[in-house]
Amino acid sequence: MGTSATRNPAVLLAAVLAIPVVPVATTAAEKPNILFILADDLGWGDLGYYGHPVLRTPNLDRLARQGTLFTDFYVNGSVCSPSRAAFMSGLFPARLRIHGHLADHRRNQARGMPDWVDPTVLFLPRLLKQAGYVTAHVGKWHLGHGRTAPQPSAYGFDYHRCTLANGPGFQQHQKDPYFRARSTAIFVDEVIRFIERNRGKPFYVNLWTLVPHATLHPTPEQLRLYAFLKPSPNLPYASARQIYYGTVTAMDRELGRLFRWLDQQGLTQNTLILFSSDNGPEDIHIRNAGHSGVGSPGPFRGRKRSLYEGGIRVPFIVRWPGHVPAGKVNSSSVVAAVDFLPTLAALVGIPLPKAYRGDGENMLDVLLGSDRPRKRPLFWEWRFRIYGYHFHRSPMLAMRDGNWKLLMNPDGSRIELYDLREDPGEVDNKAAEHEDVVRRMSAELLAWQKTLPPGPIQRQAGSNAYPWPRQREADQ
């Protein structure tokens, strides 16, 4: 997609339209509405129901009580664009050459990345349209932007209004200095309008928030709830925790407004809600993100960009009254973003194309209440440096299979093996005690990496080196 021909959205869209449509013999009455809410940089431990001691998230906590909460849910990238591509395509993002966040052409090219996700790749909304769904994407996109990028409609969305996308956005709101702080309310209004315009049709809606991604600038009202966290009554500024917590609680409040509207419209019983985050919480050392660096990875090591658990394990709540068990906490099943496409295709009864070779697994039975281990391992690759404390800087590659998680660099250095049931914090390296497990998993992990498209690797990738003091000549 780096050439002018392949960067032409008209050419790409023509290729998409050539994909055959598979007829599905199901009725609208049998299809649940589907609402997928994706927060931005929200950590595993940033909700009350996930154990946060201070943050107030009553509406998402209530959603968890009414549905099932998963403790072992993974995204397939440790930053935004890769993670989002995996949700929509069911593919590990490195297969699409989406290794980091999509930026301008110069930076994408320097990292061996395209300027946008290839729209000829099978995407979840395109499948659901074949099953009779009306589809919408509201909020952050970040799968390719700029005037020449394909609009989200090229990926199967009937309607879209997005940021970081080509096409209709929120330009009239973005002059407001509090736009990010108020963005969830604006997005919720847009989702409600879309559903109202499509009464009687099954809908699939992506509601992808901008928060709590930096830079955060909450309104005075949003800050007031956490005034007790102000550094001092005599100082004119708010604390990082006050800024972050106020932002998350404001997001929760607007999502609660959407949930209540679904109740009032009689849509709750037939609406499947999926809630998650695109990666772990931001690191406090990032230049523009000091105040968002107080997000919580819960009990886990690692943050955004890291392949330790805190960077890739995120909240996941599922509610569908009468179908998904209420009040359940599933701590035995490993579920991942790449599972969305095959799982939702199975839910609506649409077969996957024979040529499709996805990396996910149909986990519909797990969402509906069963407890079982996944059949397919999960793999990750991160080709760049990791910011922050050295303790969070993981090796380049990771794999989870059962309770075992292996991390290593492609050259065989930094081999780390953890039993995540016994050691979720990844502090007790068992590699020396289980050489057979290391041999098996490292062979699979390296073989998987060899299937990926080649590309540049940053010099600091996979390193946790620290500039230790060393003997020098005395100053004269």
C-alpha positions in Angstrom: 0.0 0.0 0.0 3.0 2.3 -0.2 2.6 2.9 -4.0 0.4 5.6 -5.5 -1.8 2.9 -7.2 -2.4 0.9 -4.0 -3.0 4.1 -2.0 -5.9 5.1 -4.3 -9.1 4.5 -2.3 -11.2 4.1 -5.5 -9.1 1.1 -6.6 -9.3 -0.4 -3.1 -13.0 0.1 -2.9 -13.6 -1.6 -6.2 -11.7 -4.6 -5.0 -13.8 -4.7 -1.9 -17.1 -4.6 -3.8 -15.9 -7.6 -5.8 -15.9 -9.8 -2.7 -18.9 -12.2 -3.0 -21.8 -11.9 -0.6 -22.8 -15.1 1.1 -26.6 -15.3 1.7 -27.7 -16.1 5.2 -31.1 -17.7 6.0 -31.9 -16.0 9.3 -34.6 -13.6 10.2 -34.2 -10.1 11.8 -36.1 -11.3 14.9 -33.3 -13.9 15.6 -30.5 -11.4 15.5 -29.5 -9.5 18.6 -28.3 -5.9 18.3 -24.6 -5.6 19.0 -22.9 -2.6 20.6 -19.1 -2.7 20.9 -17.7 -0.1 23.3 -13.9 0.4 23.2 -12.2 2.7 25.6 -8.8 4.2 24.8 -5.8 3.4 27.1 -8.0 2.2 29.9 -6.1 -0.2 32.2 -7.3 -3.6 33.5 -7.5 -2.1 37.0 -9.3 1.1 36.1 -12.9 0.0 37.0 -14.4 -0.4 40.4 -15.5 -4.0 39.6 -11.9 -4.8 38.6 -10.7 -3.7 42.0 -9.8 0.0 41.8 -10.0 1.4 45.3 -10.9 5.0 44.4 -12.2 5.3 40.8 -16.0 5.5 40.6 -17.4 3.6 37.6 -21.0 2.7 38.8 -22.5 2.2 35.3 -19.8 -0.2 34.0 -19.8 -1.9 37.4 -23.5 -2.4 37.0 -23.0 -3.7 33.4 -20.6 -6.3 34.9 -23.1 -7.4 37.5 -25.7 -7.8 34.9 -23.4 -9.8 32.6 -20.1 -11.6 32.7 -16.7 -10.2 33.5 -13.6 -11.8 32.0 -10.3 -11.6 33.9 -8.2 -13.2 31.1 -9.0 -11.1 28.1 -6.3 -9.9 25.7 -5.9 -7.4 22.9 -3.5 -8.5 20.2 -1.5 -5.3 20.1 0.0 -3.2 22.9 -1.0 0.1 21.2 -4.1 1.5 19.5 -4.0 0.8 15.7 -2.7 -2.8 15.9 -5.3 -3.6 18.6 -8.2 -2.1 16.6 -7.2 -3.9 13.5 -7.2 -7.3 15.3 -10.7 -6.7 16.7 -12.1 -6.0 13.3 -10.2 -8.5 11.1 -9.6 -11.5 13.4 -5.9 -11.4 12.3 -2.8 -10.8 14.4 -2.0 -7.2 13.4 1.6 -7.9 12.4 0.2 -10.0 9.5 -1.2 -6.7 8.2 2.1 -4.9 8.9 0.3 -2.8 11.5 3.0 -2.8 14.2 2.4 0.6 15.8 0.0 3.5 15.6 -0.8 4.7 12.1 0.7 8.2 11.6 1.7 10.2 8.5 3.2 8.6 5.4 6.8 9.4 6.3 6.6 7.8 9.8 4.6 4.8 8.6 7.1 4.2 5.8 10.0 4.4 8.2 8.5 1.7 10.4 7.6 -0.6 7.4 3.9 0.1 7.8 1.1 0.9 5.3 -0.8 4.2 5.6 -4.0 2.4 6.4 -5.4 -1.1 7.0 -6.0 -2.8 3.6 -9.8 -2.5 3.0 -9.8 -5.7 1.0 -9.2 -7.7 4.2 -12.3 -9.3 5.6 -13.7 -6.9 8.3 -16.4 -7.8 10.9 -19.0 -5.1 9.8 -18.9 -6.4 6.3 -19.8 -9.9 7.5 -22.6 -8.5 9.6 -24.0 -6.5 6.7 -24.3 -9.8 4.8 -26.4 -11.0 7.8 -28.8 -8.0 7.5 -27.3 -5.7 10.0 -27.1 -1.9 9.7 -23.6 -0.9 10.8 -22.0 2.2 12.2 -18.7 3.4 13.6 -18.8 6.4 15.9 -15.7 7.9 17.7 -12.0 7.1 17.2 -11.0 5.2 14.1 -7.2 5.3 13.8 -7.0 2.6 11.2 -5.8 5.1 8.5 -6.5 8.8 8.1 -5.7 11.6 5.8 -7.4 12.8 2.6 -6.3 9.8 0.5 -7.2 7.2 3.1 -10.3 5.0 2.5 -13.2 6.1 4.6 -14.7 3.6 7.2 -17.5 2.9 4.7 -14.9 1.0 2.6 -14.7 -1.5 5.5 -18.4 -2.3 5.7 -19.9 0.6 7.7 -23.2 2.1 6.5 -22.6 5.2 8.7 -19.6 6.7 10.3 -18.6 9.8 12.1 -15.1 9.6 13.5 -11.9 11.2 14.6 -8.6 10.1 13.1 -10.4 9.1 9.9 -11.1 10.3 6.5 -14.7 11.5 6.2 -17.3 13.1 8.4 -15.9 14.0 11.8 -16.6 16.4 14.7 -15.0 19.5 13.3 -17.7 21.8 14.8 -16.9 20.5 18.3 -13.1 20.3 18.1 -12.6 24.1 18.6 -14.0 23.5 22.1 -11.0 23.2 24.5 -13.0 20.6 26.4 -13.9 18.5 23.3 -12.0 15.4 24.5 -13.6 15.8 27.9 -17.1 16.0 26.4 -16.4 13.6 23.5 -18.1 10.6 25.0 -21.3 12.5 25.5 -21.2 13.7 21.8 -20.5 10.1 20.6 -23.4 8.7 22.7 -25.7 11.3 21.2 -24.6 10.2 17.7 -25.1 6.5 18.5 -28.6 7.2 19.8 -29.5 9.2 16.6 -28.2 6.3 14.4 -30.3 3.7 16.3 -33.4 5.9 16.1 -33.0 6.3 12.4 -32.8 2.5 11.9 -35.7 1.4 14.0 -36.7 -2.2 13.4 -33.4 -3.2 11.9 -30.7 -5.2 13.8 -27.7 -2.9 14.4 -24.0 -3.3 14.9 -22.4 -0.2 16.4 -18.8 0.5 17.3 -18.6 3.2 20.0 -14.9 3.9 20.4 -14.1 6.6 22.9 -11.2 9.1 22.9 -10.6 8.8 26.6 -8.7 8.2 28.8 -6.0 8.7 26.1 -3.9 11.8 26.7 -3.9 14.7 26.5 -6.7 15.0 29.1 -8.3 18.3 29.9 -11.4 17.6 32.1 -14.0 20.2 32.7 -14.2 21.8 36.2 -17.3 19.8 36.9 -15.5 16.5 36.1 -12.6 17.5 38.3 -14.9 18.5 41.2 -15.9 14.9 42.0 -12.2 14.1 42.9 -11.4 17.5 44.6 -10.2 15.5 47.6 -7.2 14.4 45.5 -6.0 18.0 44.8 -2.4 18.4 45.9 -3.3 21.3 48.3 -6.2 23.6 48.7 -3.8 26.5 48.3 -2.5 25.4 44.9 -4.1 26.4 41.6 -3.7 23.1 39.8 -5.2 19.6 39.9 -3.3 16.3 40.6 -2.7 13.7 37.9 -5.1 11.3 39.6 -7.8 14.0 39.8 -7.5 14.6 36.1 -7.5 10.9 35.1 -10.2 9.7 37.5 -12.5 12.6 36.7 -12.1 11.7 33.0 -12.9 8.0 33.5 -15.9 8.7 35.7 -17.3 11.2 33.1 -16.9 8.5 30.4 -18.7 6.0 32.7 -21.6 8.5 33.3 -22.2 9.0 29.6 -22.2 5.3 28.9 -24.7 4.9 31.7 -26.9 7.4 29.9 -26.7 5.2 26.8 -27.6 2.1 28.8 -30.6 3.8 30.4 -31.8 4.9 26.9 -31.6 1.3 25.7 -33.7 0.4 28.7 -36.3 3.1 28.0 -36.6 2.0 24.3 -37.1 -1.6 25.2 -33.8 -2.6 23.4 -31.8 -4.0 26.4 -33.1 -7.5 26.2 -32.1 -8.0 22.6 -28.8 -6.1 22.7 -25.4 -7.7 23.2 -23.0 -5.2 24.7 -19.3 -5.8 24.6 -17.0 -3.5 26.5 -13.2 -3.4 26.5 -10.1 -1.3 26.0 -7.5 -1.1 23.2 -4.4 -1.6 25.4 -3.1 -1.1 28.9 -2.7 2.3 30.6 -0.3 4.9 29.3 3.2 5.2 30.9 3.8 8.3 33.0 7.1 9.0 31.1 5.5 9.8 27.8 5.9 13.5 27.2 2.2 14.5 26.8 0.8 11.9 29.1 2.1 12.4 32.6 -1.4 13.0 34.0 -2.8 9.9 32.2 0.1 7.7 33.4 -1.7 7.0 36.7 -4.0 4.5 35.0 -4.0 1.1 36.7 -2.8 -2.2 35.1 -4.2 -3.9 38.2 -1.9 -6.5 39.7 0.1 -6.9 36.5 3.6 -5.9 35.3 3.8 -3.7 32.2 1.9 -0.8 30.7 1.0 0.4 27.1 3.6 -0.9 24.5 4.8 -3.7 26.8 4.1 -7.3 26.2 3.9 -8.0 29.9 0.3 -8.5 31.1 -0.4 -4.9 32.0 0.1 -3.9 28.4 -2.1 -6.4 26.7 -4.5 -7.8 29.3 -7.6 -5.4 29.5 -11.1 -5.3 30.9 -13.8 -7.3 29.1 -17.5 -7.2 30.0 -20.3 -8.9 28.1 -24.0 -8.4 28.7 -26.9 -9.9 26.9 -29.8 -10.6 29.3 -31.1 -14.1 29.3 -28.2 -15.4 27.2 -25.0 -14.3 28.9 -24.8 -15.3 32.6 -25.4 -12.4 35.0 -23.0 -11.8 37.8 -20.4 -14.3 36.6 -16.6 -13.8 36.7 -14.9 -16.0 34.2 -11.3 -16.6 35.3 -10.7 -19.8 33.5 -11.2 -19.0 29.8 -8.7 -17.0 27.8 -10.4 -14.8 25.2 -8.8 -12.3 22.8 -9.6 -9.5 20.3 -9.0 -11.8 17.3 -11.9 -13.9 18.6 -14.5 -11.2 17.9 -14.9 -11.9 14.2 -15.4 -15.7 14.3 -17.5 -15.5 17.5 -19.9 -12.9 16.2 -20.1 -14.5 12.8 -21.2 -17.7 14.6 -23.7 -15.7 16.7 -25.5 -14.4 13.7 -25.1 -17.7 11.7 -23.0 -16.5 8.8 -20.2 -18.8 7.5 -16.7 -17.5 7.2 -15.3 -17.4 3.6 -13.3 -20.5 2.7 -10.3 -18.4 1.8 -10.3 -16.6 5.2 -7.4 -17.7 7.5 -8.1 -16.0 10.7 -6.1 -16.2 13.9 -9.0 -16.1 16.3 -11.3 -18.8 17.7 -15.1 -19.1 17.9 -15.6 -18.4 21.7 -19.4 -18.1 21.5 -20.0 -20.9 24.0 -17.7 -19.2 26.4 -19.5 -15.8 26.1 -22.8 -17.7 26.7 -21.5 -19.3 29.9 -19.2 -22.2 29.4 -15.8 -22.4 31.0 -13.1 -24.0 28.8 -9.5 -23.4 27.8 -8.9 -21.9 24.4 -7.6 -24.2 21.7 -5.3 -21.8 19.8 -2.3 -20.0 21.4 -1.9 -16.3 21.2 1.2 -14.5 19.8 2.5 -11.0 20.0 5.4 -9.0 18.5 6.5 -5.5 19.4 9.3 -4.0 17.2 10.0 -0.8 19.0 11.4 0.5 22.3 9.3 0.6 25.4 9.2 3.7 27.5 9.2 4.0 31.2 10.7 1.9 34.0 12.9 -0.9 32.9 10.8 -3.4 34.9 8.0 -2.9 32.3 10.3 -3.3 29.2 9.4 -6.7 27.8 11.2 -8.8 25.2 10.0 -8.4 21.6 8.0 -11.6 21.3 5.3 -13.2 23.5 3.1 -16.3 23.4 0.4 -17.5 25.7 -0.6 -21.2 25.6 -2.8 -22.5 28.5 -1.4 -21.1 31.7 2.1 -20.7 30.3 3.4 -17.4 28.9 6.7 -17.2 27.2 8.6 -14.0 26.3 11.8 -13.9 24.3 13.8 -12.0 21.7 14.2 -13.5 18.3 18.0 -14.0 18.9 17.2 -16.2 21.9 18.0 -13.7 24.6 15.8 -12.8 27.5 13.9 -16.0 27.7 11.1 -15.7 30.4 8.5 -18.3 31.2 5.7 -17.6 33.6 2.8 -19.7 35.0 0.1 -17.0 34.9 -2.3 -18.9 37.2 0.4 -19.0 40.0 2.2 -15.8 39.0 0.0 -13.3 37.2 2.5 -10.5 38.1 5.3 -12.2 36.0 8.0 -12.0 38.6 9.0 -15.7 39.0 10.8 -16.8 35.8 10.4 -20.6 35.4 12.4 -21.0 32.3 15.3 -22.9 33.9 12.9 -25.3 35.7 10.8 -26.2 32.6 13.2 -26.4 29.7 10.9 -28.8 27.8 8.1 -26.1 27.9 10.6 -23.5 26.7 11.8 -25.6 23.8 8.3 -26.4 22.6 6.9 -22.8 23.0 10.0 -21.0 21.7 10.0 -23.2 18.5 6.3 -22.3 17.9 6.8 -18.6 18.7 9.9 -18.3 16.4 8.1 -20.3 13.6 5.1 -17.9 13.9 7.4 -14.8 13.7 8.9 -16.2 10.5 5.5 -16.1 8.8 5.2 -12.4 9.4 6.0 -9.8 6.7 9.6 -8.5 7.2 10.2 -5.0 8.3 12.6 -2.7 10.2 13.1 -3.3 13.9 14.1 -0.4 16.2 17.5 -0.8 17.8 16.2 -0.6 21.4 13.4 -3.2 20.8 13.4 -6.0 23.3 16.0 -4.3 25.6 15.7 -3.5 29.2 19.3 -2.3 29.6 19.9 0.3 32.2 22.8 2.8 32.1 24.6 1.4 35.2 27.3 3.5 36.8 30.8 2.5 35.7 34.3 3.3 36.6 35.5 6.5 34.9 38.6 8.6 35.2 38.4 11.2 37.9 37.5 14.7 36.8 40.6 16.9 36.7 
